[in-house]
Amino acid sequence: MDNKYIDNMLSEMDKDLSKSGLSRRDAMKLAGISSATFLMGGATSAQAETEAVKSSKAKGKIVIVGGGLAGISTAARLTLNMTDPDITIIEPEALSASYQPGQTLVGAGIWDESEIAYKRDDFIPDGVKVIEDKAIDFDPNNNKLTTAKGQVISYDYLIVATGLQLDFESIKGLEEAGRVYSSGDNSKLLKVLGDDGLCSIYTGQGATQTWEQMQKYIAQAKSGKKTRFLFTHPSTPIKCGGAPKKIMYLTNSRLKEAGARENAELIFYPNGGAMFGVPEYHDAILEQFKREGFEWHYRHNLIEVDAKNKIAVFDSKWQEKGPWDPIMKDFEVIPKHEKIRVPYDFLHISPPQIAPREIRESDLGSAAGWVPVNKETLQHIKYKNIFAIGDIAQVPMGKTGGSVRKQYKVLVDNLIAQMEGKKLTSKYDGYTVCPLITSIGTVMLAEFDWSVSPKPSFPLDPLVERWVFWLMKVYALKPMTMYGMLSGKA
């Protein structure tokens, strides 16, 4: 970005901040002192230290399945709140602690993949044991599980923090990619996606490949050739629901930067009928799409990719009015659908996302595969010594790192209460945050809870894109996550 652009951003930010009685210095001071924890509805570091002085003498063997952000943060907070904890984490992936929210920035060439790769063992709390294996069979009626290497592990209390899987194999044409996780070796997936415009930021390696493909097709547009960029959003729940739009916005920024925007079509194909589940954010995003000249087609789910001919196949759904129902005194509604074939040059895939097979096929999982928990206490609805957190938990919303930041404190409080035979009083309120990147330099901060309405932490209009939120997204959230949450204090 040149100085003129930076000066314009600063000028606009100053105007916005002055309306709320804040100076730029005050805003940046706030961001720096709090390490952006207020972005996730959080406390200051001083408050976090105060919270962590509690200590319980509760006893019991705690096993955590999953050593990502949710699992390690929970283990860390338990060690801060218990005098003599017995905690074991089961996690096979050495890079399970990698910073997944940064994959969008890698996909747009703002960060390198190395900047978001973190080793699990660098964040394991003192005294916590690690089993480098995968839990593949669960026997909750006997408080046991079995690993891929055949080890049978018993527990008194179980925390399920496995995350979810990216289900590329359910898309016809990509079956060989299989089901994968965001971290680890995804070379098989990359091979299937190839080098001809197919990509996905939903894995670390895939984010790097996305940037490579993006540059290739931006160059094509810059050469004068009309170039079509497609972006999808699947029919399943997904981690970070804003990510499919973020990479679209960033592609748009890179096209503008290259002077190639006029030769590019950017088209969004969401499975649902809205841009966002919160009406206020939906309206704001729709206006942004109109402003940027994007196209969009609701109720289109990607079901097939013909990579050879560069065709994306969508299941297009709509409803038609049927015959009159004299009993209901209304017209019947008839669901319709058809396959739509759309040529592409660049296709970014947000894949269907599902619970790991070992969870969905066990007594732990629900019919949908996720772990059914009380949405407020995060305790399993059937097994009272089992809790779930993060992407795997079956709650109405909450598949973001910001949600985990609220959840892991609730879970720790309630697990200790369960161990001590007390009532579970800590409640998760559904808080979710999505820093929606709208350009290289601006972010609209979407925060909400069970009420499905904006719940801003910052004293500014949450529907406006701002540079100060970009600074927090790019510079403050990663250290807050890696050295705040993973220490159990943020």
Secondary structure, DSSP 8 states (H G I E B T S, - for coil): --HHHHHHHHHHHHHHHHHTT--HHHHHHHHHHTTTGGGGT---HHHHHHHTT--B----EEEEE--SHHHHHHHHHHHHHBSS-EEEEE---TTTT--GGGHHHHHTTSS-GGGT---GGGT--TT-EEE-S-EEEEETTTTEEEETT--EEE-SEEEE----EEEGGGSBT-GGG-EE-SSS--HHHHHHHTTSSEE-TTSHHHHHHHHHHHHHHHHHHHTT--EEEEEEE-SS--SSTTHHHHHHHHHHHHHHHTT-GGGEEEEEEESSSSS-SSHHHHHHHHHHHHHHT-EE-SSEEEEEEETTTTEEEEEEEEEEEEEEETTTTEEEEEEEEEEEEEE-SEEE----EE--HHHHTSTTS-TTSSEEB-TTT-BBSS-TTEEE-GGGEE-SS--SHHHHHHHHHHHHHHHHHHHTT----------EEEEEEEETTEEEEEEE-TT-SB--SSSS-TTS-BHHHHHIIIIIHHHHHHHTGGGT--
